[in-house]
Amino acid sequence: MAEVFDAIVLGVGGFGSGAAYHLARRGLRVLGLDRFGPAHDQGSSHGETRIIRKAYFEHSDYVPLLLRAYDLWADLEAESQQQLFWKCGLMLAGLPDSEAISGARFSASQHGLTIENLSASAATNRWPGFRVPDAFDAIFEPDAGFLKVEDCVRTHLDRATAYGATLLFDEPVVSWSSTGREVRVRTATHEFVAASLVITAGSWAASVLADLKLPLQVLRKPVLWFETTSPAYNLDASMPTFYFEMPPVGQVSNVPHTFYGFPSLDGQVLKVAQHSGGDIVTDPLLVDRQLYDADLRPIVNFLQTCLPAVRPQPARHSTCLYTVTPDRHFVVDRHPEFSNVVVGCGFSGHGFKFTSVLGSVFADLATTGRTELPIEFLNLARLSGRKPLAVGRSP
Ligand SMILES: Cc1cc2nc3c(=O)[nH]c(=O)nc-3n(C[C@H](O)[C@H](O)[C@H](O)COP(=O)(O)OP(=O)(O)OC[C@H]3O[C@@H](n4cnc5c(N)ncnc54)[C@H](O)[C@@H]3O)c2cc1C
């Protein structure tokens, strides 16, 4: 006999942990399934930290979601009595017409967000660990900072369990089906039935949702920790998180190289990575997690130009996965054929900060088919070419 639940969450990593928490908190009988263990390091939600910010340069339509995300992170911290968010600010640097600088200014002006505009020399004087190139502008967003990524996932899962959710790990889902009113989910040894299904399968989304033929690309993203030689990089020296948009080099490409990083949390190493680029992964279960010279070279060049008091030999590294859509915007929608199946995928390397708010959106869609939050711009039809079900705001 299949076990029966109100809602099943397929994949309880970053987004699925948020969905399981919000569903369980609303009193539903929730089952969360994952192929790995809690807060594991095989997908997209590991590596210590994630930047969170409001002046969103990728698109100003994300800002209302971000405002709610901040509230929900604060609620989760209060409920769990655990610090998850560090408000150390963010410094963005790039040419005045770069996507990062112009986009952040636009979002800030549209939504009345606080940002400070700084010249390159003013930024370098304020944070002596940086060398901001002369032609660049800088922006400081004081409300930004970072989340401790594994702690966020674990806390969502722990609180979901506290509200009665059943979570099964090392339990890969092998198939699912829906009649539109009932879903059936199978693993190698179990079968489960529920009224609704939330699919948050990260880098496995394209295979779990094979029928939709989603144009998702999985990218291998090494993340590195380097020793610092100056206390200017320390969190307690007011060092912010940072994001640099470096102009394209030479005539080979017109794509900027973007790098980001975090203050040193322990006074010894800081974390830095390249946001642009990345090798395509054909099977997320077979990712090459070694570090190569080609991974290191652009990051070391960046450090030598912009963070010169960081030693160029990495102290350690980790490998993470981006799952990107062609327009680099998320997919948050109901399945085009099954109204009781909710899809969250394609978070394109900038999703984690939203796991609180989109966890609640997935719970809205799974229970009522609607949400008050403005998610229309994240619809699935733009990628699949299929007509979407109406995902309206609540009246
Ligand atoms: C290096 C790096 C840096 C990043 N930096 C930032 C940042 O600074 N700020 C930010 O906001 N975002 C950032 N992101 C993006 C963010 O981390 C991701 O968007 C987010 O973590 C994606 O979460 P997810 O739930 O989609 O994937 P995951 O957390 O990987 O979860 C998917 C889950 O589904 C499970 N699963 C898949 N298939 C099955 C199956 N068949 N059966 C059972 N379980 C299954 C997997 O095991 C996994 O646990 C970064 C990402 C990376 C890789």
The ligand as a MOL file (V3000), in Angstrom:
LIG
                    3D

  0  0  0     0  0            999 V3000
M  V30 BEGIN CTAB
M  V30 COUNTS 53 58 0 0 0
M  V30 BEGIN ATOM
M  V30 1 C 29.1740 28.2730 -6.4100 0
M  V30 2 C 27.8020 28.8430 -6.2580 0
M  V30 3 C 27.6500 30.1170 -5.7500 0
M  V30 4 C 26.3870 30.6780 -5.6160 0
M  V30 5 N 26.2620 31.9190 -5.0610 0
M  V30 6 C 25.0410 32.4080 -4.8060 0
M  V30 7 C 24.8970 33.6050 -4.0710 0
M  V30 8 O 25.8750 34.2200 -3.6560 0
M  V30 9 N 23.6280 34.0280 -3.8050 0
M  V30 10 C 22.5320 33.3490 -4.2160 0
M  V30 11 O 21.4210 33.8050 -3.9400 0
M  V30 12 N 22.6390 32.2040 -4.9160 0
M  V30 13 C 23.8590 31.7290 -5.2130 0
M  V30 14 N 24.0020 30.5470 -5.8780 0
M  V30 15 C 22.8210 29.8670 -6.4090 0
M  V30 16 C 22.0940 29.0480 -5.3880 0
M  V30 17 O 22.9890 28.4480 -4.4880 0
M  V30 18 C 21.2360 28.0280 -6.1300 0
M  V30 19 O 20.3860 28.7430 -7.0030 0
M  V30 20 C 20.3990 27.2090 -5.1790 0
M  V30 21 O 21.1850 26.6750 -4.1550 0
M  V30 22 C 19.7230 26.0900 -5.9760 0
M  V30 23 O 18.9800 25.2860 -5.0870 0
M  V30 24 P 18.1730 24.0210 -5.6500 0
M  V30 25 O 17.2220 23.6490 -4.5840 0
M  V30 26 O 17.6560 24.3380 -7.0170 0
M  V30 27 O 19.2930 22.8950 -5.8560 0
M  V30 28 P 19.8940 21.8840 -4.7660 0
M  V30 29 O 20.1420 22.6020 -3.4990 0
M  V30 30 O 21.0120 21.1690 -5.4250 0
M  V30 31 O 18.6890 20.9070 -4.4850 0
M  V30 32 C 18.1840 19.9930 -5.4240 0
M  V30 33 C 17.9610 18.7200 -4.6690 0
M  V30 34 O 17.2240 17.7980 -5.4330 0
M  V30 35 C 17.6840 16.5030 -5.1290 0
M  V30 36 N 17.2810 15.5980 -6.1980 0
M  V30 37 C 17.4650 15.7490 -7.5150 0
M  V30 38 N 16.9220 14.7180 -8.1960 0
M  V30 39 C 16.3810 13.9000 -7.2830 0
M  V30 40 C 15.6950 12.6550 -7.3630 0
M  V30 41 N 15.4470 12.0420 -8.5320 0
M  V30 42 N 15.2870 12.0780 -6.2140 0
M  V30 43 C 15.5110 12.6610 -5.0200 0
M  V30 44 N 16.1700 13.8430 -4.8880 0
M  V30 45 C 16.5940 14.4430 -6.0030 0
M  V30 46 C 19.1890 16.6860 -5.0360 0
M  V30 47 O 19.8250 15.6480 -4.3410 0
M  V30 48 C 19.2630 18.0190 -4.3020 0
M  V30 49 O 19.3590 17.8750 -2.9030 0
M  V30 50 C 25.2510 29.9540 -6.0320 0
M  V30 51 C 25.4030 28.6550 -6.5410 0
M  V30 52 C 26.6600 28.1010 -6.6530 0
M  V30 53 C 26.8050 26.7180 -7.2120 0
M  V30 END ATOM
M  V30 BEGIN BOND
M  V30 1 1 1 2
M  V30 2 1 2 3
M  V30 3 2 2 52
M  V30 4 2 3 4
M  V30 5 1 4 5
M  V30 6 1 4 50
M  V30 7 2 5 6
M  V30 8 1 6 7
M  V30 9 1 6 13
M  V30 10 2 7 8
M  V30 11 1 7 9
M  V30 12 1 9 10
M  V30 13 2 10 11
M  V30 14 1 10 12
M  V30 15 2 12 13
M  V30 16 1 13 14
M  V30 17 1 14 15
M  V30 18 1 14 50
M  V30 19 1 15 16
M  V30 20 1 16 17
M  V30 21 1 16 18
M  V30 22 1 18 19
M  V30 23 1 18 20
M  V30 24 1 20 21
M  V30 25 1 20 22
M  V30 26 1 22 23
M  V30 27 1 23 24
M  V30 28 2 24 25
M  V30 29 1 24 26
M  V30 30 1 24 27
M  V30 31 1 27 28
M  V30 32 2 28 29
M  V30 33 1 28 30
M  V30 34 1 28 31
M  V30 35 1 31 32
M  V30 36 1 32 33
M  V30 37 1 33 34
M  V30 38 1 33 48
M  V30 39 1 34 35
M  V30 40 1 35 36
M  V30 41 1 35 46
M  V30 42 1 36 37
M  V30 43 1 36 45
M  V30 44 2 37 38
M  V30 45 1 38 39
M  V30 46 1 39 40
M  V30 47 2 39 45
M  V30 48 1 40 41
M  V30 49 2 40 42
M  V30 50 1 42 43
M  V30 51 2 43 44
M  V30 52 1 44 45
M  V30 53 1 46 47
M  V30 54 1 46 48
M  V30 55 1 48 49
M  V30 56 2 50 51
M  V30 57 1 51 52
M  V30 58 1 52 53
M  V30 END BOND
M  V30 END CTAB
M  END
